[in-house]
Amino acid sequence: KVPFKKGVGRIYETLNISCLPVALNSGNVWPKKGIIKYPGEITLSFLPTIKPGLDKDDFVNNLETKIYNELENIS
């Protein structure tokens, strides 16, 4: 699992608005490296909203956990 970039936490903290996490498993069909595309179904999952007010590091950890847990469920 690749850790999320810290910039998303700065954006969340600066805008002070809710975040709607989205989990997308397209990496299983369209890998980051290489030109080969594999057959399969891409699933897009909208997760529960994260309200504003968290510390940016807590937000990034929360977001990362929710998205990776969802990706494990839809794989």
C-alpha distance (Angstrom), angle and dihedral (degrees) to the residues before:
residue distance angle dihedral
K1 . . .
V2 3.75 . .
P3 3.82 115.3 .
F4 3.79 114.8 -118.8
K5 3.79 119.1 -107.3
K6 3.82 116.5 -99.7
G7 3.83 92.4 -128.5
V8 3.79 91.7 79.9
G9 3.81 88.2 60.9
R10 3.79 91.6 51.4
I11 3.82 91.2 50.1
Y12 3.83 91.2 48.7
E13 3.81 91.8 49.0
T14 3.82 95.0 44.7
L15 3.81 97.1 46.9
N16 3.82 93.4 41.1
I17 3.82 92.8 -154.1
S18 3.80 134.7 123.2
C19 3.79 119.5 -81.3
L20 3.80 123.2 -140.0
P21 3.83 106.1 -153.7
V22 3.80 116.4 -146.9
A23 3.82 124.4 -164.3
L24 3.79 116.2 -155.7
N25 3.81 123.6 -177.9
S26 3.82 97.1 -165.8
G27 3.81 90.0 121.8
N28 3.81 87.9 76.7
V29 3.81 90.5 60.5
W30 3.81 102.0 29.0
P31 3.81 108.6 34.1
K32 3.79 118.5 -153.2
K33 3.79 92.5 -122.3
G34 3.78 124.0 45.8
I35 3.75 134.8 30.3
I36 3.79 99.5 -106.6
K37 3.80 116.7 108.2
Y38 3.80 117.5 -158.7
P39 3.80 126.2 -146.2
G40 3.76 115.0 -107.9
E41 3.74 147.0 104.0
I42 3.80 122.4 -75.4
T43 3.78 114.8 -145.5
L44 3.78 125.4 -158.6
S45 3.81 115.9 -162.5
F46 3.80 124.0 -170.1
L47 3.80 108.7 -153.0
P48 3.82 130.5 -158.8
T49 3.79 114.6 -69.7
I50 3.79 119.4 -99.0
K51 3.81 108.7 -137.0
P52 3.82 120.9 -135.0
G53 3.79 121.6 -100.4
L54 3.79 104.1 67.2
D55 3.78 122.1 123.8
K56 3.83 108.0 -97.2
D57 3.83 93.0 -116.9
D58 3.81 91.7 48.9
F59 3.79 88.9 48.1
V60 3.82 93.5 52.4
N61 3.82 91.5 47.4
N62 3.82 91.2 47.7
L63 3.80 92.4 47.3
E64 3.80 93.1 47.1
T65 3.81 92.4 49.1
K66 3.81 94.0 48.4
I67 3.79 94.9 47.6
Y68 3.82 96.3 44.4
N69 3.83 91.1 46.7
E70 3.81 89.7 52.3
L71 3.81 92.2 47.6
E72 3.82 89.7 53.9
N73 3.81 89.4 52.6
I74 3.81 95.7 49.9
S75 3.81 98.0 42.4
